[in-house]
């Protein structure tokens, strides 16, 4: 599944995915990546759409 995710997501989206799976909040991710929270929210929406998910819990399930 890991390679499939890397092929489906952009580099930034995959980076976001890893942060979410580690339990980071949107604010923490934004701070760590030096991006605005709105940008992270957009990335989150794109990841959800590409992976056909609706929550961070579903992302976590995909990771494991």
C-alpha positions as CSV (number, residue, x, y, z in Angstrom):
1,X,0.0,0.0,0.0
2,X,2.9,2.4,0.8
3,X,4.1,2.5,-2.9
4,X,0.5,2.9,-4.1
5,X,0.1,5.9,-1.8
6,X,3.4,7.4,-3.1
7,X,2.2,7.0,-6.7
8,X,-1.2,8.4,-6.0
9,X,-0.2,11.4,-3.9
10,X,2.1,14.3,-4.7
11,X,5.2,14.6,-2.5
12,X,3.6,17.3,-0.3
13,X,0.4,15.3,0.0
14,X,2.3,12.2,1.0
15,X,4.3,14.2,3.6
16,X,1.0,15.5,5.0
17,X,-0.3,11.9,5.1
18,X,2.7,10.8,7.2
19,X,2.2,13.6,9.6
20,X,-1.5,12.8,10.0
21,X,-0.7,9.1,10.6
22,X,1.7,10.2,13.3
23,X,-1.1,12.1,15.0
24,X,-0.1,15.7,14.2
25,X,-2.8,18.4,14.2
26,X,-3.4,20.7,11.2
27,X,-1.8,23.5,13.1
28,X,1.3,21.5,14.0
29,X,1.7,20.3,10.4
30,X,1.4,23.9,9.2
31,X,4.0,25.0,11.7
32,X,6.4,22.2,10.9
33,X,6.1,22.7,7.1
34,X,6.1,26.5,7.4
35,X,2.7,26.7,5.6
36,X,-0.6,28.4,6.5
37,X,-3.3,26.3,8.1
38,X,-5.5,27.1,5.1
39,X,-2.9,25.5,2.8
40,X,-2.8,22.4,5.0
41,X,-6.6,22.2,4.9
42,X,-6.5,22.3,1.1
43,X,-3.9,19.5,1.0
44,X,-6.0,17.5,3.4
45,X,-9.1,17.9,1.2
46,X,-7.0,16.8,-1.9
47,X,-5.7,13.7,0.0
48,X,-9.2,12.7,1.2
49,X,-10.5,13.0,-2.4
50,X,-7.6,11.1,-4.0
51,X,-7.8,8.3,-1.4
52,X,-11.6,8.3,-1.2
53,X,-11.7,8.9,2.6
54,X,-13.5,11.2,4.9
55,X,-11.5,11.3,8.0
56,X,-8.0,11.1,9.6
57,X,-9.0,7.8,11.1
58,X,-9.6,6.4,7.6
59,X,-6.1,7.6,6.6
60,X,-4.7,5.9,9.6
61,X,-6.4,2.6,8.6
62,X,-4.9,2.9,5.1
63,X,-1.4,3.3,6.6
64,X,-1.7,0.1,8.6
